[in-house]
Amino acid sequence: MTENDVLKIIMQRLGPGWPLPKITEELQGVLLDISSRADFLTAKNTISTVDAQSEYNQPENLKNIYELAIEGGAVLDKKTYRQFLNHWKGLISPTKGTPTEYAMRHKNLYLWPIPDGIYQVKADYSIYHPTVFTDIFFGSEFYEAIYEGVLAALMRGQFWTKSDSSQTNKNFFRNVNGQAEAEKHSDAYEAEIAKLIANLDVETETTFVEYRDI
């Protein structure tokens, strides 16, 4: 599903007499919000290490890391960045070897010991929906939440009207109560989110997104 697909449904639900809105920002906000509510989107990736390099970019749109593991080896232990820095205390030269730990800070991953060669680090993690996209990552079970979320955002934003409004297009709204409409769609959106989370808890199913190696 694309942004244009969402817009078509939005216009069908609004009916005749409403102006054609731009929904890019509203849709971006809804997709990001949905992905923040639970780990609905998951991904796997491979980080190829470099000899003597400890710092690597985090996976794009990272939310939570489930597991980092050396291919064919052990799972890496997660440490705080402060614990990572403590490894360096008193060292004239850094410790090199097969990484056994990782830390995170400022969208970077830090491996310890510092890799002494090329290792394939397998990453299993959840992500936020990207703000720039062509196709929406969420499957059909999310569509109703997306529609209601965008409608709620429009009613709170572009389609918000008050009795003292000076908007030139306010006649399009045919005396619709913008606040009531926003609340109606917001309630429907929250109800859909609750169902999605309940189904996720029962089925433990997520949408898998495959990325190229980092």
C-alpha positions as a Markdown table, in Angstrom:
| # | Residue | x | y | z |
|---|---|---|---|---|
| 1 | Met | 0.0 | 0.0 | 0.0 |
| 2 | Thr | 1.2 | 3.5 | -0.9 |
| 3 | Glu | 0.4 | 7.0 | 0.3 |
| 4 | Asn | -1.9 | 7.4 | -2.8 |
| 5 | Asp | -3.8 | 4.3 | -1.8 |
| 6 | Val | -4.4 | 5.7 | 1.7 |
| 7 | Leu | -5.5 | 9.1 | 0.3 |
| 8 | Lys | -8.1 | 7.3 | -1.9 |
| 9 | Ile | -9.7 | 5.6 | 1.1 |
| 10 | Ile | -9.6 | 8.9 | 3.1 |
| 11 | Met | -11.5 | 10.7 | 0.4 |
| 12 | Gln | -14.0 | 7.9 | 0.1 |
| 13 | Arg | -14.7 | 8.1 | 3.8 |
| 14 | Leu | -14.9 | 11.9 | 3.9 |
| 15 | Gly | -17.4 | 11.9 | 1.1 |
| 16 | Pro | -18.2 | 14.8 | -1.4 |
| 17 | Gly | -17.6 | 18.4 | -0.5 |
| 18 | Trp | -14.3 | 18.0 | 1.3 |
| 19 | Pro | -11.1 | 19.6 | 0.0 |
| 20 | Leu | -8.3 | 17.2 | -1.2 |
| 21 | Pro | -5.7 | 17.2 | 1.6 |
| 22 | Lys | -2.0 | 16.5 | 1.5 |
| 23 | Ile | -1.5 | 13.6 | 4.0 |
| 24 | Thr | 2.3 | 13.0 | 3.8 |
| 25 | Glu | 3.1 | 14.4 | 7.3 |
| 26 | Glu | 0.0 | 12.9 | 8.8 |
| 27 | Leu | 0.7 | 9.5 | 7.4 |
| 28 | Gln | 4.4 | 9.7 | 8.4 |
| 29 | Gly | 3.3 | 10.5 | 12.0 |
| 30 | Val | 0.8 | 7.7 | 12.1 |
| 31 | Leu | 3.2 | 5.0 | 10.8 |
| 32 | Leu | 5.9 | 6.1 | 13.2 |
| 33 | Asp | 3.4 | 6.1 | 16.1 |
| 34 | Ile | 2.1 | 2.6 | 15.3 |
| 35 | Ser | 5.7 | 1.2 | 15.1 |
| 36 | Ser | 6.4 | 2.9 | 18.5 |
| 37 | Arg | 3.5 | 1.1 | 20.3 |
| 38 | Ala | 4.9 | -2.4 | 20.0 |
| 39 | Asp | 7.6 | -4.3 | 18.1 |
| 40 | Phe | 5.4 | -4.7 | 15.0 |
| 41 | Leu | 8.3 | -4.4 | 12.5 |
| 42 | Thr | 11.4 | -6.6 | 12.8 |
| 43 | Ala | 14.5 | -6.9 | 10.8 |
| 44 | Lys | 17.7 | -8.9 | 10.4 |
| 45 | Asn | 21.0 | -7.7 | 9.2 |
| 46 | Thr | 24.7 | -8.5 | 9.1 |
| 47 | Ile | 27.4 | -6.2 | 10.3 |
| 48 | Ser | 30.8 | -7.0 | 8.8 |
| 49 | Thr | 33.6 | -6.0 | 11.2 |
| 50 | Val | 36.9 | -4.4 | 10.3 |
| 51 | Asp | 40.2 | -5.3 | 11.8 |
| 52 | Ala | 41.0 | -2.9 | 14.7 |
| 53 | Gln | 37.7 | -1.0 | 14.4 |
| 54 | Ser | 35.4 | -1.0 | 17.4 |
| 55 | Glu | 32.7 | 1.5 | 16.3 |
| 56 | Tyr | 29.9 | 0.7 | 13.8 |
| 57 | Asn | 26.7 | 2.3 | 12.6 |
| 58 | Gln | 23.5 | 1.1 | 14.2 |
| 59 | Pro | 21.0 | -0.5 | 11.9 |
| 60 | Glu | 18.7 | 2.1 | 10.2 |
| 61 | Asn | 15.5 | 3.0 | 12.1 |
| 62 | Leu | 16.6 | 0.9 | 15.0 |
| 63 | Lys | 14.2 | 0.5 | 17.9 |
| 64 | Asn | 15.3 | -2.5 | 20.0 |
| 65 | Ile | 18.0 | -5.0 | 19.6 |
| 66 | Tyr | 17.0 | -8.5 | 20.4 |
| 67 | Glu | 20.3 | -10.2 | 19.8 |
| 68 | Leu | 23.7 | -9.6 | 18.3 |
| 69 | Ala | 25.7 | -12.8 | 17.6 |
| 70 | Ile | 28.9 | -13.7 | 15.9 |
| 71 | Glu | 28.1 | -16.0 | 13.0 |
| 72 | Gly | 28.8 | -19.5 | 14.1 |
| 73 | Gly | 29.6 | -18.2 | 17.6 |
| 74 | Ala | 28.2 | -16.9 | 20.8 |
| 75 | Val | 25.7 | -14.2 | 21.5 |
| 76 | Leu | 27.2 | -10.9 | 22.5 |
| 77 | Asp | 26.5 | -9.5 | 25.9 |
| 78 | Lys | 25.0 | -6.0 | 26.1 |
| 79 | Lys | 26.9 | -3.5 | 28.2 |
| 80 | Thr | 26.5 | 0.2 | 29.0 |
| 81 | Tyr | 28.7 | 2.7 | 27.1 |
| 82 | Arg | 30.3 | 3.5 | 30.4 |
| 83 | Gln | 31.3 | -0.2 | 30.9 |
| 84 | Phe | 32.7 | -0.2 | 27.4 |
| 85 | Leu | 34.9 | 2.9 | 28.2 |
| 86 | Asn | 36.1 | 1.2 | 31.4 |
| 87 | His | 37.7 | -1.5 | 29.3 |
| 88 | Trp | 40.2 | 1.1 | 28.0 |
| 89 | Lys | 41.4 | 2.2 | 31.4 |
| 90 | Gly | 45.1 | 1.6 | 31.9 |
| 91 | Leu | 45.6 | 0.1 | 28.5 |
| 92 | Ile | 48.5 | 1.2 | 26.4 |
| 93 | Ser | 47.1 | -0.6 | 23.4 |
| 94 | Pro | 43.5 | -1.9 | 23.0 |
| 95 | Thr | 42.6 | -5.5 | 23.5 |
| 96 | Lys | 41.9 | -7.3 | 20.3 |
| 97 | Gly | 40.1 | -10.5 | 19.7 |
| 98 | Thr | 36.7 | -12.0 | 18.9 |
| 99 | Pro | 34.0 | -9.6 | 20.2 |
| 100 | Thr | 32.0 | -10.8 | 23.1 |
| 101 | Glu | 30.2 | -7.6 | 24.2 |
| 102 | Tyr | 28.6 | -4.6 | 22.6 |
| 103 | Ala | 27.4 | -1.2 | 23.8 |
| 104 | Met | 25.2 | 1.5 | 22.2 |
| 105 | Arg | 25.5 | 5.3 | 22.1 |
| 106 | His | 24.6 | 8.1 | 19.6 |
| 107 | Lys | 23.4 | 5.7 | 16.9 |
| 108 | Asn | 26.6 | 3.7 | 17.1 |
| 109 | Leu | 27.5 | 0.2 | 18.2 |
| 110 | Tyr | 30.7 | -0.5 | 20.0 |
| 111 | Leu | 32.2 | -3.9 | 20.1 |
| 112 | Trp | 34.6 | -5.4 | 22.7 |
| 113 | Pro | 37.2 | -6.8 | 22.4 |
| 114 | Ile | 38.1 | -4.7 | 19.4 |
| 115 | Pro | 37.8 | -7.1 | 16.4 |
| 116 | Asp | 41.1 | -8.6 | 15.3 |
| 117 | Gly | 39.8 | -9.4 | 11.8 |
| 118 | Ile | 36.6 | -9.7 | 9.8 |
| 119 | Tyr | 33.6 | -11.2 | 11.7 |
| 120 | Gln | 30.0 | -11.4 | 10.6 |
| 121 | Val | 27.8 | -10.1 | 13.4 |
| 122 | Lys | 24.2 | -11.1 | 12.9 |
| 123 | Ala | 21.7 | -8.5 | 14.2 |
| 124 | Asp | 18.1 | -9.3 | 15.1 |
| 125 | Tyr | 16.1 | -6.2 | 16.0 |
| 126 | Ser | 12.9 | -4.2 | 15.8 |
| 127 | Ile | 12.6 | -1.0 | 13.9 |
| 128 | Tyr | 10.5 | 2.2 | 13.6 |
| 129 | His | 8.7 | 2.7 | 10.3 |
| 130 | Pro | 10.9 | 4.9 | 8.2 |
| 131 | Thr | 9.6 | 8.4 | 7.4 |
| 132 | Val | 10.8 | 8.2 | 3.8 |
| 133 | Phe | 9.2 | 5.3 | 1.9 |
| 134 | Thr | 7.5 | 4.2 | -1.3 |
| 135 | Asp | 5.5 | 1.3 | 0.0 |
| 136 | Ile | 4.1 | 1.2 | 3.5 |
| 137 | Phe | 5.8 | -1.6 | 5.5 |
| 138 | Phe | 2.7 | -2.6 | 7.5 |
| 139 | Gly | 0.4 | -5.4 | 6.2 |
| 140 | Ser | -3.3 | -5.3 | 5.6 |
| 141 | Glu | -4.2 | -6.0 | 9.3 |
| 142 | Phe | -2.9 | -2.5 | 10.0 |
| 143 | Tyr | -4.8 | -0.6 | 7.3 |
| 144 | Glu | -7.8 | 0.3 | 9.4 |
| 145 | Ala | -5.6 | 1.8 | 12.1 |
| 146 | Ile | -3.7 | 3.8 | 9.4 |
| 147 | Tyr | -6.9 | 5.2 | 7.9 |
| 148 | Glu | -8.4 | 6.2 | 11.3 |
| 149 | Gly | -5.1 | 7.6 | 12.5 |
| 150 | Val | -4.7 | 9.8 | 9.4 |
| 151 | Leu | -8.3 | 10.9 | 9.6 |
| 152 | Ala | -7.8 | 11.9 | 13.3 |
| 153 | Ala | -4.7 | 13.8 | 12.4 |
| 154 | Leu | -6.5 | 15.7 | 9.6 |
| 155 | Met | -9.4 | 16.6 | 11.9 |
| 156 | Arg | -6.9 | 17.9 | 14.5 |
| 157 | Gly | -4.9 | 19.8 | 11.8 |
| 158 | Gln | -6.0 | 20.7 | 8.3 |
| 159 | Phe | -9.7 | 20.1 | 8.9 |
| 160 | Trp | -9.9 | 21.8 | 12.3 |
| 161 | Thr | -12.5 | 24.5 | 12.4 |
| 162 | Lys | -14.0 | 26.7 | 15.1 |
| 163 | Ser | -16.8 | 29.2 | 15.1 |
| 164 | Asp | -14.3 | 32.1 | 14.9 |
| 165 | Ser | -12.1 | 30.4 | 12.3 |
| 166 | Ser | -10.8 | 32.6 | 9.5 |
| 167 | Gln | -10.0 | 29.7 | 7.2 |
| 168 | Thr | -11.1 | 30.5 | 3.7 |
| 169 | Asn | -12.1 | 26.9 | 3.1 |
| 170 | Lys | -14.2 | 26.5 | 6.2 |
| 171 | Asn | -17.4 | 26.2 | 4.1 |
| 172 | Phe | -16.2 | 22.8 | 2.9 |
| 173 | Phe | -16.7 | 21.5 | 6.4 |
| 174 | Arg | -20.5 | 21.9 | 6.4 |
| 175 | Asn | -20.7 | 22.7 | 10.0 |
| 176 | Val | -18.9 | 19.5 | 11.0 |
| 177 | Asn | -17.7 | 19.6 | 14.6 |
| 178 | Gly | -13.9 | 19.2 | 14.0 |
| 179 | Gln | -13.2 | 18.4 | 17.7 |
| 180 | Ala | -15.9 | 15.7 | 17.8 |
| 181 | Glu | -14.6 | 14.2 | 14.5 |
| 182 | Ala | -11.1 | 14.2 | 15.8 |
| 183 | Glu | -12.1 | 12.4 | 19.0 |
| 184 | Lys | -14.2 | 9.9 | 17.1 |
| 185 | His | -11.4 | 8.9 | 14.7 |
| 186 | Ser | -8.8 | 9.1 | 17.5 |
| 187 | Asp | -10.9 | 6.6 | 19.6 |
| 188 | Ala | -11.2 | 4.3 | 16.6 |
| 189 | Tyr | -7.5 | 4.5 | 16.0 |
| 190 | Glu | -6.7 | 3.6 | 19.6 |
| 191 | Ala | -9.2 | 0.7 | 19.5 |
| 192 | Glu | -7.4 | -0.7 | 16.4 |
| 193 | Ile | -4.0 | -0.3 | 18.0 |
| 194 | Ala | -5.3 | -2.2 | 21.1 |
| 195 | Lys | -6.4 | -5.1 | 18.8 |
| 196 | Leu | -3.1 | -5.2 | 17.0 |
| 197 | Ile | -1.2 | -5.4 | 20.3 |
| 198 | Ala | -3.5 | -8.1 | 21.6 |
| 199 | Asn | -3.0 | -10.1 | 18.5 |
| 200 | Leu | 0.7 | -9.6 | 18.7 |
| 201 | Asp | 0.8 | -10.9 | 22.2 |
| 202 | Val | -1.2 | -14.0 | 21.2 |
| 203 | Glu | 0.4 | -14.8 | 17.9 |
| 204 | Thr | 3.9 | -13.3 | 18.5 |
| 205 | Glu | 3.9 | -12.5 | 14.8 |
| 206 | Thr | 5.6 | -9.4 | 13.4 |
| 207 | Thr | 6.3 | -8.0 | 9.9 |
| 208 | Phe | 9.8 | -9.0 | 8.9 |
| 209 | Val | 11.8 | -6.5 | 6.9 |
| 210 | Glu | 15.0 | -7.7 | 5.2 |
| 211 | Tyr | 17.9 | -5.3 | 4.8 |
| 212 | Arg | 21.1 | -5.4 | 3.0 |
| 213 | Asp | 24.3 | -6.0 | 4.9 |
| 214 | Ile | 25.7 | -3.0 | 6.8 |
